Amino acid sequence: MTPVGPHPTPMFEINVLTPAQFGAFFPWIVVNHGPLSVLVHPQTGDGMKEHTELATWLGKKLELNLGIFDAMTKAFSKLTPLKQQQEDK
């Protein structure tokens, strides 16, 4: 496994899609995460905010490579004029 996105170490992802699923999963992971660091955040479409302001850590908080979000924003901003042209048609 290799690091993905802003995460400095290999990780895995669990998607909890409904409030009921979250309500069942969160207490379980709080009790059972053991020595693992767990980052819990919503999926809002704003990766920077999800991994900072909206993030909850269980266990040791890891430093994230947040610069990746700046790079993504710059890359997407280059696509914006093309997207706008397509929407204007």
N, C-alpha and C positions, 0 to 999 in steps of 0.2 A: 504494500500500500504506500501511496505517496500523498503528501499534503494536497489539499484541494481548496481553491479559492483563497480566502483570507486566513485559513486555518494553518498553523505552523507545524502541525503534526498530522499523521494519518488519522482519519476519523470515519465514522459512519453516521448516517442520517436516518432519523425516524420521522416520518410525516404523520402528524396527528391532525385529522381533518375536521373533526366536529368538536364542539364544546364538551359533549359527553365523553368522547375519547380522551380529550385532554384532561377532563376531570378524573378519569380513571387512571391515566398514565402518569400524570405529574406526581401525585403522592407516592406512587410505586417507585419512580425513579429517584425521588428525594431520599427514600429509605434505602434503596438498593444500588445506588451508583458506586458504592465502595470507594476505591482510590481513584476512580476515573473523574476527569473534569468533564462537566456536561454544560453545554451552552443551549439554552432554550430561548427561541425567539419566534415571533410571528413571521409569516410570509406576506409582506406588504408591497413588494416591488422596489423598495428603497433599501438596498443592501447595507449601506452605511448605517442608516438609522436602526435597522434590524440588529446589527452586530454591535451597536453601541448603546444608544438611548433605550431601546426596547428589549435589550438582552438581559437575561437572568442567568447567572452562573451557579452551578452546584459544584462543590469541590474547589480545587485551585483554579483561579481565573488565569487563562493563558493570554499572552500578548498576541494579538492578531495582526496580520499584514493588511492594514486598512488602506494602504496605498493602492491596492488593487482596485478599489472602488473609484479612485480618481482616474486611473487608467481606463476603466470601463466607461466612465462618464465622458471622457475625451473621445473615446472610440465611437460611442453612440451619438455624440453631438455632431460628428462628421456625417452621420447617416440622416440627421434631422432634416436637412433641406430636401433630400430625395423623398423622404417620407411625406413631408409637407406637400411637395409637388404632386405626389400620388393622391393625397387626400383632397387636393384642390380640383382634381379632374372629375 
